[in-house]
Amino acid sequence: MHQTILRALAAGAAPDSATLERSAAPFGIPVAELLRRLHERDVIRLDHDGNVRAAYPFSATPTGHRVQLPTGPSADAMCMADALGIPAMLNTDATITITAPGHRAADHRDLHSRQRRVGPRRPRWCSSVPVPVGPIGGLLL
């Protein structure tokens, strides 16, 4: 169920009820019960109506932290740190657009994330790439 929700949010929208029903069927537990259990364990967040609102690192509602994937879909992240982690999680490049709360969409900062493709072996070392830092609408990126 959790992976189904993550895949849908990565594609840009919360999963619909039919998708959730298919995902829950093998467990023999009602969708609402599975969602409630995930919510109680803070794996996902539900709104007051029981709809998926978020599954870390993704948000089903606009947050000002938008991740544009090269394959077309874009997704909202819960926070800037989550936005930076989504390309690594999906092993893809991405453009991350950060818009400060209370500002127009035109007042934003774009970051470009390029993922280093890693083979089946774990690398023995890791390099970090500095990200430009600067103020945007009272936020420090």
Secondary structure, DSSP 8 states (H G I E B T S, - for coil): -HHHHHHHHHTTS---HHHHHHHHGGGTS-HHHHHHHHHHTTSEEE-TTS-EEEETTEESS--SEEEE-TTS-EEEESSHHHHHHHHHHHTS-EEEEEE-TTS-TTSEEEEEE------SS--S----------EETTEE-
